[in-house]
């Protein structure tokens, strides 16, 4: 324990060399090294700013991770992490980028919370492919968060409290089962990109009312700077979308910036947001 060594072709010498270099650069990648825990030597590099231990077999990050107080970027994608295993992340007060996609953080069999309280410093979070069935509450307490990826989970709803993410610019909810969005999303005054491919957004008719609310609220179209919306493969047609309140304002806003090509042409031919 505490002296985990790689079991794949990279070998101990390669890891030792990487650790030596990391002591000088404060950047370390042990991606795909067959590790079942983070090597104890990593925690001796107190000035570490970037750590990548993705594509290993790690089940728990270990309490010693908290000593890396200068860490700004942490990638633990594609490991075996479960609810309760991320507790040390809460103490990384300078962390800005956190990626933990492809784990088991939403495992229903666990009584532990999927996520701990997260550092308020976080600006980017990636939690795709984790079997979340509900929106993890700690994510709603991050006022500096700019980019959030919760794609490939099992989310049916977006909580109204998402309005607290006042600096959010990009939200990826692709491949979930979302049926509607809360009107509070209109309070996301910096949101520019929203991707909802392969969800369950639908409208049986467009005679919207309190009993039949518009699944994509008018406030999202009218009150945010949203310019990139992807609804590909939802059970809805472009004809229906065109009847949504506020959609005309969304199209007008996109038309103004399309010629500037500030998104590398990404807006071209997306006038119906990926719908037929």
N, C-alpha and C positions, 0 to 999 in steps of 0.2 A: 504493500500500500504506500502511496505517496511517491513511488519511484517508477511510475508507468513508463514503459518504453515502447516504441513502435514495433509492430509485428509484421509490417509489410516490407516491401523491397527498399524503402528509404533507409532503413538501418539506423543504429544508434549514432554512428559517426556523423551522419547527415544532420540529425537532430541536435547533436552537440555543437556542430558548426553553426547551425541556425540560432541556437541559444546564445552562442558567443557573439554573433553579429547583432542580435537583438539587444544585447547589453550596450551596444554603441548607438544603434539606430532607434531603439524603443519601438520597433515594429517587428512582429513575429507572426509567421504563418506556419502552422502545423496541420494544414489541411490534408485530409486523406492519408493519415499516418497510422491508422489502425489502433488508435489510443482508446482505452476505456476510462481514462481520467486525465486531467491536465497534469503534465509533469511538474513535480514539486519545484524544479529549478526555475520555472516560469515566474513563480511568486517572489523570486529573489530580485527580479528586474523591476524595481520599484517605480522607475520612470516610464514604464510601458504605456504607450499611447494607442497602439493598434494591435489587437490580438485576433487571429483567425484560427479556430480549431474546428472548422466545419468538416463534414463528411468523415466523422469518426464513430466511435461506439460509446460515447460518454453518456452516462446516466445521471450524473450529478456534478455540478460545477465545483463543489467543495467550498467550505467557508473561507478558505485562505484567499479566494479570488478577491475578497474585499480589501486586501492590502494593496491592490493595484489602483490606488486612488487617483492616478493621473490618466487612467484609461478613457479614451474618447470614442473608440470604435471597437465593438465586440461582435464577432460572427461565430455563432454556434449552430449554424444550419446543419440539417441532416445528421443528427445524433439520435440518442434514445432518451431525451429529456422528457420528464413527466411532471405533472403538477407538484409543486413544492421544491423542485430542483433548481429553481432560479433565484432563491432567496438572497444569495450574496450580491446579485445585481442591484438590489435596492440601495446598497451602500456606495455604489460607484457614482459619486456626486458630480463628476465631470463628463459622464458618458453622453455622447450626442447621437451616435449611430448604434443601433442594436438590431441584429438579425438572428432570428431563431426559427426560421422556416423548416418544415420537414421534420418535426419532432412529434411528440405525443402529449403536448401540453393541455389539450382539451379532453384527455381521457376521462370518460364518464365514470369509470370504476373508482376514481380517487376522491377522497373527501377533502383533500388539500386544495387551496385556491390555485387556479391555473397559473396566475401571475401574482408576484408579490407587488407591493407598492413600488413603483418605478421612479428612477431619478427624474426630477423636474427639468433637468438639463436636456433631456432627450429631444432630438429634432427629427430623427428618422427611425421608424420601426417596421420590421418585416416579420410577419407571423403567419405566412401562408402554410397550407398543408399541415394543420395541427388539430383537425377534428373539433374545432370550437363550435358548440351549438348555440352559444350566446356571446354577446359582445363583452369581452373581459373588462370589468369596471375600472381597474387601474389605468386603462388607456384614456379614460375620460378626465384624468387629473393631470394632464400634461399640457400646460398652456403654450409651451414653446414648440410643440410638435408640428412639423411641416408636411411630412410624408408618412402615410400609413398604408401598409399592405396586409390585408386580411383575406386575400383571395384563397380559393380552394379550401374552404371550410364548410360549415353547415349552418350558417347564420340565416335566420329567417327574418330578423328585424334589426333595425338600427335605432338605438335609444335616442330619445329627444335630447338627452344630456350631451350629445355629440357637439352641440352648439358651444360647449366650453372650450373646444379646440380652436381658439380664435386665430391661430397662425397656420392652420391647415391649408395647404395649397394643392395636395394630391391625395386622393383616396381610391384605393383599389379594392373592390369587393367582388371581383370576377369569380365565377364558379361557386356561388352560394345559392341560397334559396330565398333571397329577399323578395318580399311581395309588395312592399311599399316603403317610402321614405318619410321621415317626420318633417313637419313644416318648419321645425326649428333649424333645419339645415340652411334656411335662408339667412341665418345669422353668421354663417361662415364667410366673412367678408373678404377672405383671401383665396377661397377655393377656386381653382382654375381647371383642374382635371379630376373627373369622376368616371371610373370604369366599373360597369355593372354587367359585363358580358355573362351570359349563361346563368341568369337568375330567373325569377318567376314574376316579374313585373307585368301586370296585365290590366286591362280595363274592359269589362264586358260591355259597357256602354259609356258614352261621354256626357251623360246627364249627371254631372257630379253634384253631390250634396253631402251633408253631414253623414248620411247613411251610406253614401257611395262616394267616398273621397277620391280625389285625383291621386293616383299612386306616386307620382312625382310632383311634389307641391309647386305651385306657382312661385312661391317665395324663392325656391332654388333657381328658377330661371330668371327672376326679376331682380332679386336683391343681392346676388353674389356675382363675382366676375367670371363665372364659369364659362369656358369656351370650348372645352374638350369633353364630350359626353359620349360614352360608348355603351350602347344597349343591345349589341349584337346577340342574337339567339335568346331573346326574351319572347314570351308568347304575346307579342304586340306588333302591330303594323305601323309603318310610317304614317299612314293615313290617320290612324288613331292619335299618334303622337302630335300631329299637326293641329289637332283639335284641343290640345291641352292649353289651359290658361297660362300665359306667360311665355309659351314656347316661341312666339313671334319675336319677343324681345331678345331671347337667347340667340335666335338666328341673326337678328340685326347686329348684335354685339359681335358675333363671330365674323360676319361679313366685313366689318370695319377693320379687323386685324388680319384677315386672311391674306391680303395682298402684301402684308409686311413679312410674311413667311417666317415669323419668329419661332415657329415650332417645326421648322424644317419641312414644311409641306404636309404636316400631319393632318391638317384640317381639310385638305383637298378631298372632294368626293365623300365627305362625311356629313352632308347636309341633313341626312335622316338618321344620324347617330348609329349607323350600323344596322338599321332596320330595313326591311323590304317593303 
